[in-house]
């Protein structure tokens, strides 16, 4: 029987990704951390444009209105599900996601720095106000739980909480938090209850440098350099394991 993670448990990044914090507990298990398992300036100018787009102020709380975002999210729900809880494993869950992170990613889609055949044309129609409204709306939603694959979640938990010293992979918890809610100030995304299939794709896209289209993908987003560096150190099995663990987070 697959075991479901309780409420509690954002993405592999940072110089010290697994900081202190209690591990999420499984139903029927004590709420304690799990035991260890795991030259010319002119040519450079075009590359600066995407970076500038990413540097656009990404604090949506100043004028974002969740009520307006709820109305504007109607078109989003066809892919991302009611209240941001996607049922398609290839599309991310937005419920409970950091508004700062959502706003940044929507701007990257809008500018074409992050290219997706579905998201790019949709984001191109959004104003800054639309982005702020959608961002604060989705952050206010509650992610619903999913099952973690019973064959992989324990190894994924070990990697998330303790990292892999031998391969210089810090623990994910340091940036994404003990319950996967991320870090709002630093712009680290929430990861709890995220679709495992989607997480695997994003980590692979980071690893092979295709998540961003700019000539310098590491500088495309505020945390891009960390994720591109760390994703390359993960084995396919580690990516699978941690993705399964994240899917079961509550």
C-alpha positions as CSV (number, residue, x, y, z in Angstrom):
1,X,0.0,0.0,0.0
2,X,1.4,3.4,-0.9
3,X,1.9,5.6,2.2
4,X,0.6,9.2,2.1
5,X,2.6,12.0,3.5
6,X,0.9,14.3,6.1
7,X,0.4,18.0,5.8
8,X,3.6,19.8,5.6
9,X,6.8,19.5,3.5
10,X,9.8,24.1,-2.3
11,X,13.0,22.8,-5.4
12,X,16.6,21.6,-5.4
13,X,18.7,24.7,-5.2
14,X,21.1,26.7,-3.2
15,X,24.4,26.6,-1.6
16,X,23.1,24.6,1.3
17,X,19.8,23.1,0.2
18,X,19.0,21.0,3.2
19,X,18.9,23.1,6.4
20,X,17.5,22.1,9.8
21,X,13.8,21.3,10.0
22,X,11.5,18.5,10.9
23,X,10.7,15.9,8.3
24,X,7.1,15.4,7.2
25,X,5.5,12.4,8.8
26,X,3.5,9.7,7.3
27,X,0.1,8.8,8.6
28,X,0.5,6.8,11.7
29,X,4.2,7.7,12.1
30,X,5.6,10.0,14.8
31,X,6.2,13.6,13.8
32,X,10.0,13.4,14.0
33,X,12.7,13.6,11.3
34,X,13.2,10.4,9.4
35,X,16.4,8.4,9.9
36,X,19.1,9.0,7.2
37,X,18.7,6.9,4.1
38,X,20.4,9.8,1.4
39,X,35.1,40.9,-25.9
40,X,32.8,42.9,-27.5
41,X,30.3,44.6,-25.4
42,X,27.9,44.9,-28.3
43,X,27.4,41.2,-28.9
44,X,26.7,40.7,-25.2
45,X,23.8,43.2,-25.2
46,X,21.1,40.8,-26.5
47,X,21.8,38.4,-23.7
48,X,21.2,41.2,-21.2
49,X,17.6,41.7,-22.3
50,X,16.3,38.4,-20.9
51,X,18.2,39.0,-17.6
52,X,16.5,42.4,-17.4
53,X,13.1,40.8,-17.9
54,X,13.8,38.4,-15.0
55,X,15.0,41.3,-12.9
56,X,11.6,43.1,-13.2
57,X,10.2,43.6,-9.7
58,X,8.5,40.4,-8.7
59,X,6.6,41.5,-5.6
60,X,3.0,41.0,-6.6
61,X,1.5,41.7,-3.2
62,X,1.5,45.5,-3.6
63,X,-1.4,45.7,-5.9
64,X,-2.4,42.1,-6.6
65,X,-6.0,41.2,-5.9
66,X,-6.8,37.5,-5.2
67,X,-10.5,38.1,-6.0
68,X,-9.6,39.4,-9.5
69,X,-7.1,36.6,-9.9
70,X,-9.8,34.1,-9.2
71,X,-11.8,35.4,-12.2
72,X,-8.8,35.6,-14.4
73,X,-7.8,32.1,-13.6
74,X,-10.7,30.6,-15.5
75,X,-8.7,30.0,-18.6
76,X,-5.8,28.6,-16.5
77,X,-8.0,26.0,-14.8
78,X,-8.3,23.9,-18.0
79,X,-4.7,22.9,-17.6
80,X,-3.9,23.6,-14.0
81,X,-7.1,22.4,-12.5
82,X,-9.7,23.8,-10.1
83,X,-7.9,26.2,-7.7
84,X,-4.6,25.3,-9.2
85,X,-4.7,21.6,-8.4
86,X,-3.7,20.0,-11.8
87,X,-4.8,16.5,-12.4
88,X,-2.6,16.1,-15.5
89,X,0.9,15.0,-14.3
90,X,2.6,17.0,-17.1
91,X,1.2,20.3,-15.9
92,X,2.3,21.9,-12.6
93,X,0.1,22.4,-9.6
94,X,-0.1,26.1,-8.8
95,X,-2.1,25.9,-5.6
96,X,-0.1,27.2,-2.7
97,X,2.8,28.2,-4.9
98,X,4.8,31.3,-4.0
99,X,3.3,34.4,-5.6
100,X,6.8,35.8,-6.1
101,X,7.8,32.7,-8.0
102,X,4.7,32.6,-10.1
103,X,5.0,36.2,-11.1
104,X,8.7,35.7,-12.1
105,X,7.9,32.6,-14.2
106,X,4.9,34.3,-15.9
107,X,7.2,37.2,-16.9
108,X,9.8,34.8,-18.2
109,X,7.1,33.1,-20.3
110,X,5.8,36.4,-21.5
111,X,9.3,37.6,-22.6
112,X,10.0,34.2,-24.2
113,X,13.0,33.5,-22.0
114,X,11.1,30.5,-20.8
115,X,9.5,29.0,-23.9
116,X,6.5,26.7,-23.9
117,X,4.1,26.3,-26.8
118,X,1.1,26.7,-24.5
119,X,2.3,29.1,-21.9
120,X,4.2,31.6,-24.1
121,X,1.1,32.8,-26.1
122,X,-1.1,32.9,-23.1
123,X,1.4,34.8,-21.0
124,X,2.0,37.3,-23.8
125,X,-1.6,38.5,-23.3
126,X,-1.1,39.2,-19.5
127,X,-0.5,42.7,-18.1
128,X,1.6,43.2,-15.0
129,X,-1.6,43.6,-13.1
130,X,-3.0,40.3,-14.4
131,X,0.2,38.6,-13.3
132,X,0.0,40.0,-9.8
133,X,-3.6,39.1,-9.5
134,X,-3.0,35.5,-10.6
135,X,0.0,35.1,-8.5
136,X,-1.6,36.2,-5.2
137,X,-4.7,34.1,-6.0
138,X,-2.8,30.9,-6.6
139,X,-0.7,31.4,-3.5
140,X,-3.8,31.6,-1.4
141,X,-5.1,28.2,-2.6
142,X,-4.5,24.9,-0.8
143,X,-2.7,22.1,-2.7
144,X,-4.5,18.7,-2.4
145,X,-2.5,15.6,-1.7
146,X,-1.2,13.0,-4.0
147,X,0.4,9.6,-3.4
148,X,4.1,9.1,-3.3
149,X,5.4,6.0,-5.2
150,X,6.1,3.5,-2.4
151,X,9.1,2.2,-4.2
152,X,11.0,5.5,-4.3
153,X,9.8,8.0,-1.7
154,X,12.2,6.9,1.1
155,X,15.3,7.4,-1.1
156,X,13.8,10.7,-2.2
157,X,13.2,11.8,1.4
158,X,16.8,11.1,2.3
159,X,18.0,13.2,-0.7
160,X,15.6,16.0,0.2
161,X,16.5,16.1,3.9
162,X,20.2,15.3,3.8
163,X,21.5,15.7,0.2
164,X,24.4,13.6,-1.2
165,X,27.7,14.7,0.2
166,X,29.7,12.4,-2.1
167,X,28.3,14.2,-5.2
168,X,28.2,17.7,-3.7
169,X,24.4,17.8,-3.7
170,X,23.1,19.9,-0.7
171,X,19.9,19.0,0.9
172,X,16.8,20.5,-0.8
173,X,15.2,21.4,2.5
174,X,17.6,24.3,3.1
175,X,16.0,26.3,0.2
176,X,12.6,24.6,-0.2
177,X,11.9,24.2,3.5
178,X,11.1,21.2,5.8
179,X,7.6,21.0,4.5
180,X,8.2,22.0,0.9
181,X,6.7,25.5,1.1
182,X,9.8,27.2,-0.3
183,X,11.3,30.6,0.7
184,X,9.3,33.6,-0.3
185,X,12.0,36.2,0.3
186,X,14.5,34.3,-1.8
187,X,12.1,33.3,-4.5
188,X,12.5,29.6,-4.0
189,X,9.3,27.8,-5.1
190,X,7.0,25.6,-3.1
191,X,7.3,21.9,-4.0
192,X,4.8,20.1,-1.8
193,X,2.2,18.0,-3.7
194,X,3.8,18.8,-7.0
195,X,3.3,16.4,-9.9
196,X,6.3,14.0,-10.0
197,X,6.2,13.8,-13.8
198,X,6.4,17.6,-14.0
199,X,9.3,17.7,-11.4
200,X,11.3,15.1,-13.4
201,X,10.9,17.1,-16.6
202,X,12.0,20.4,-15.0
203,X,15.0,18.9,-13.3
204,X,16.1,17.3,-16.6
205,X,15.5,20.6,-18.4
206,X,17.7,22.3,-15.8
207,X,20.3,19.6,-16.2
208,X,20.5,19.9,-20.0
209,X,20.1,23.7,-20.1
210,X,16.8,23.8,-22.0
211,X,14.5,25.3,-19.4
212,X,15.4,28.8,-20.5
213,X,16.1,29.9,-24.1
214,X,18.5,32.8,-23.4
215,X,22.1,32.4,-24.3
216,X,23.0,32.4,-20.6
217,X,20.3,30.3,-19.0
218,X,22.0,30.3,-15.6
219,X,21.2,34.0,-15.4
220,X,17.7,33.8,-16.7
221,X,16.1,33.7,-13.2
222,X,17.2,34.7,-9.8
223,X,18.0,31.1,-8.8
224,X,18.8,29.6,-12.2
225,X,22.5,29.3,-11.6
226,X,22.0,27.1,-8.5
227,X,19.5,24.8,-10.2
228,X,21.4,24.4,-13.4
229,X,24.5,23.5,-11.4
230,X,22.8,21.1,-9.0
231,X,20.5,19.3,-11.5
232,X,23.6,18.2,-13.5
233,X,24.9,16.3,-10.4
234,X,21.7,14.3,-9.9
235,X,21.4,10.8,-11.3
236,X,18.2,9.8,-13.2
237,X,17.4,7.7,-10.2
238,X,17.8,10.5,-7.7
239,X,15.6,12.7,-9.9
240,X,12.9,10.0,-9.9
241,X,13.2,9.5,-6.2
242,X,13.0,13.1,-5.0
243,X,10.1,13.8,-7.5
244,X,8.1,10.9,-6.0
245,X,8.8,12.3,-2.5
246,X,7.7,15.8,-3.4
247,X,4.5,14.4,-4.9
248,X,3.6,12.9,-1.6
249,X,4.3,16.0,0.5
250,X,1.5,17.6,2.4
